Amino acid sequence: MRPQILQRDDTKEFFSEEKCFINELSNSIADTEVSIAQARVLVDEVTRWHKLEGVTERYVILSGTGRVELADLDPRDVQAGDVVIIPPGCPQRIRNTGHEDLVFLAICNPPFSQSKYLDIDPN
């Protein structure tokens, strides 16, 4: 791998089927170890129940407050600075419980691809 600097491009942010905004900050064949995306959940919104097959995901909460639900764990409140570690195949969702957008980095190893995403929301 060669050194590189990736510039943020807010024009690439899109609304995903998961019910949040995603901006892929780093997800390319130039880095086969991880992908990094910024996720943004609007006030009073919750993402769909989903899981990632074969991918460990880490949320790094940047701003806002939320409530994370993971598999059989009790729901937990999160805020800026918290890290959520989500093993492969673990059902998950996150709710914005605050009065501003909930913003976090989603760091995936191996890198995220849509083929690894499985929507398991009953609705």
N, C-alpha and C positions, 0 to 999 in steps of 0.2 A: 504494500500500500504506500502511496506517495502522500506527503503532507499536502493539505489543502484547507482552504477556508471557504465555507459555504455561507453565502449571504442570505439572510432572511428575506422572504418574498411573500408579503401578506396577500398578494393577488392570487396566490395558489390555495388559499383557504377555501374549503368546500364543506357543505353540510352533508354528513354521512348518514347512511341507513341506521346507524346506531343512535341517532337523534342528538348529535353534537357536531360542532364545527371542528374540522381537522386541518392542520397545516403540516404537511410532511417536511420537516426540517432537514432530515438526512435519511434517505432510503434509496441506495443505489448499489450497483455491482462493485463500485469503488470501495465499499465498506461492507464486507460480508459478515461481520460480527454482530452489529446491532443496527436498528433503525430508531430514529428519534422523531416524534411528532408532537406538536402542541395541540392539545385538545381544549375546547372551550364549551362549557355547558351553560346554557342560559338560565336565568333566575326561574325557579319553580319547575325546572325540567329534570328529567331522569333519563339516563341512557337505557337502552333495551338490555334485557338479560342476554348475555352472550358469553362465549368462551373462545379461546384461541388454541387450536390444536398444535401441539409441539412447540409452543412459544412461551417463554417466561416473559412476563410483562411487569414493568415497574412504573408506578405513577409517582411523580415528584410534584407535589402540590405547590404552585407558584403564587396563586392569589385566590381569594374567595374562601368559602367554607362549603363542605359537603358531607354526605353520609355514604360510606362505601359498604356494599354488601358483597360478601365473598362466600360462596358455597354454604357450608353449615355454620360459619362463624356468626356471632351476634353482629348486627350492624354497628359500625364505628364512625364517629365524627372525625373529619380531617380538616386541616387548615394549612396555611403556607408553611413550608418546611417539612411537612410530613411525607413519608415515603410508604407506598403500599406495594407489597411484593405479591405477585399473582402467578402461581405455578401454571404450567401447561394444563389445559383442559378444565380449569377452575371456573365455574359459573361466576359471573360478576356483573355489577352495575354500579353506577354512582349517581347520586342526586345532588343538585345544587340546593343547599339549605339557606343560602345567604341572600343578600340584597344587591349583589353584583355578580358578574360572570365568574364561574368557577373555572380557573385556568390551571392546567397541569401538563407536564411532559409525560408522554407515554414512550418508554424506552423498551424495545423488544429485542430479545435474543432467542433464536436467530431473527433476522429482520422480518417485520410484518409483511404479509402479502394477503390479499383479499381471499385467496383460496384457503387460508388458515382460520378465517373468521367464521364462526357458526352462531347464527341467531337462534336463541333458545327461548325467546320471550313467548309466553303463552298467549299474548294478545296480538 
